[in-house]
Amino acid sequence: MNFSNRTPDDLSPNAIARAIEAAQPVLDMTQSNPTLCGFNYPPDILKGLSRPEALIYDPQAFGTLKAREVLANYLSANGQKVDPQNLVLTASTSEAYSYLFKLLGNPGDSFLTPTPGYPLLDHLLHLEGLELNPYFFQVHPDWPIDRTRLEASITPQTKGIITINPHNPTGAFLSENDQQVLLNLCEKFSMAYLSDEVFSDFAYVSQPRRIQNPKVLTFRLGGLSKSLGLPQLKLSWIEILGPDKLVEECKERLDLIADTYLSLNTPVQVALEDLLTFAPDIQNQMRTRLLYNRNNLEKLLSNLHEVKVWPAQGGWYALVKVLREGAKDEDLVIQLLKKHQVLVQPGSFYDFPTGCFLVISLLSQPDLFEAGVIRLRNFLEDLKF
Ligand SMILES: Cc1ncc(COP(=O)(O)O)c(C=O)c1O
């Protein structure tokens, strides 16, 4: 049987997966499922799902107008007015990407993809028969875009630029200047601008202004999996911006794509208004946790030589850079598993082009997080830096 090459031929567990298997039980410092991190979800948070309206199935490709109006209101509270007619609801942000890739790319086309960056983009693109065209950040506290090869890497097959703001895993916001540069390229080469803003509620500092170019077809992505810490609700969105005529054509085509699947569930749309009233409380709990764990990480690793907790401006992850020449992230991750049964992610998982980075989730419960960091510190000390 010849399968398509959208899925890889070799799906066997890699060396880290095998080390995890052998090291059980593992203290998992990669936990990014908020529902397993001990947040205090109010007991009535899901009550809206059982409203009687949820018993009527009235499928709408972009979601009901009521749900889109509720969402537009919520998003407009951040300053920029959102038009409910330009919102498309999807079952997840991953699905939002898949719709946009179907809309914009033919098999063999590519998207400029931030590197290092979120590994799922690789699969999301390949599953649509598309290619990654990486652009790079400079290793710097603010992770500015490396502009040297940027424009030269664009070909007629490059259909758009993907940004993640704040970025996963660096936690850096794109500066206004970098946003401008990318938007100018989109305008010059008629490419779309995809702005993944799933972590935008989790800034530690005031974030740079979000830039828009009215000539560029722009898609902003967000979802309840991060904004409400409830991935299982399966509700995300795309906001479409740009020249009116293009936006209208986009909507017609997206309508066909979304109508083919109709993957949105009714109860979550009916409950959306109620659900969003809980967002400030949950986001506050999460932000408090992220900052607490981050401070603790910095404190506990502060005396180690040649180890640096890299600065970040937001997001759910922290980067620990091991500065010693020749240190290899995957080797460290496997040794840490073997010696201390602690799991962190290697930077290679996110395609860091240089440097030895370990990636740690900041969502875990503080006592568990601290226990993991102490084991990590002992491990790094034993390496005799
Ligand atoms: C940057 C980024 N975009 C999108 C997603 C996917 O979100 P969803 O759960 O809504 O599919 C994730 C998940 O972690 C992510 O990190």
PDBQT file of the ligand as one rigid body, heavy atoms in Angstrom, charges set to zero:
ROOT
HETATM    1  C1  LIG A 401       1.330  28.978  19.023  1.00  0.00    +0.000 C 
HETATM    2  C2  LIG A 401       0.169  28.016  19.056  1.00  0.00    +0.000 A 
HETATM    3  N1  LIG A 401      -0.806  28.108  18.134  1.00  0.00    +0.000 NA
HETATM    4  C3  LIG A 401      -1.846  27.260  18.135  1.00  0.00    +0.000 A 
HETATM    5  C4  LIG A 401      -1.960  26.258  19.070  1.00  0.00    +0.000 A 
HETATM    6  C5  LIG A 401      -3.118  25.302  19.000  1.00  0.00    +0.000 C 
HETATM    7  O1  LIG A 401      -4.151  25.733  19.745  1.00  0.00    +0.000 OA
HETATM    8  P1  LIG A 401      -5.540  24.900  19.770  1.00  0.00    +0.000 P 
HETATM    9  O2  LIG A 401      -5.499  24.076  21.000  1.00  0.00    +0.000 OA
HETATM   10  O3  LIG A 401      -6.584  25.968  19.813  1.00  0.00    +0.000 OA
HETATM   11  O4  LIG A 401      -5.596  24.109  18.508  1.00  0.00    +0.000 OA
HETATM   12  C6  LIG A 401      -0.973  26.119  20.057  1.00  0.00    +0.000 A 
HETATM   13  C7  LIG A 401      -1.066  25.060  21.069  1.00  0.00    +0.000 C 
HETATM   14  O5  LIG A 401      -0.287  24.942  21.968  1.00  0.00    +0.000 OA
HETATM   15  C8  LIG A 401       0.129  27.009  20.042  1.00  0.00    +0.000 A 
HETATM   16  O6  LIG A 401       1.115  26.901  20.938  1.00  0.00    +0.000 OA
ENDROOT
TORSDOF 0
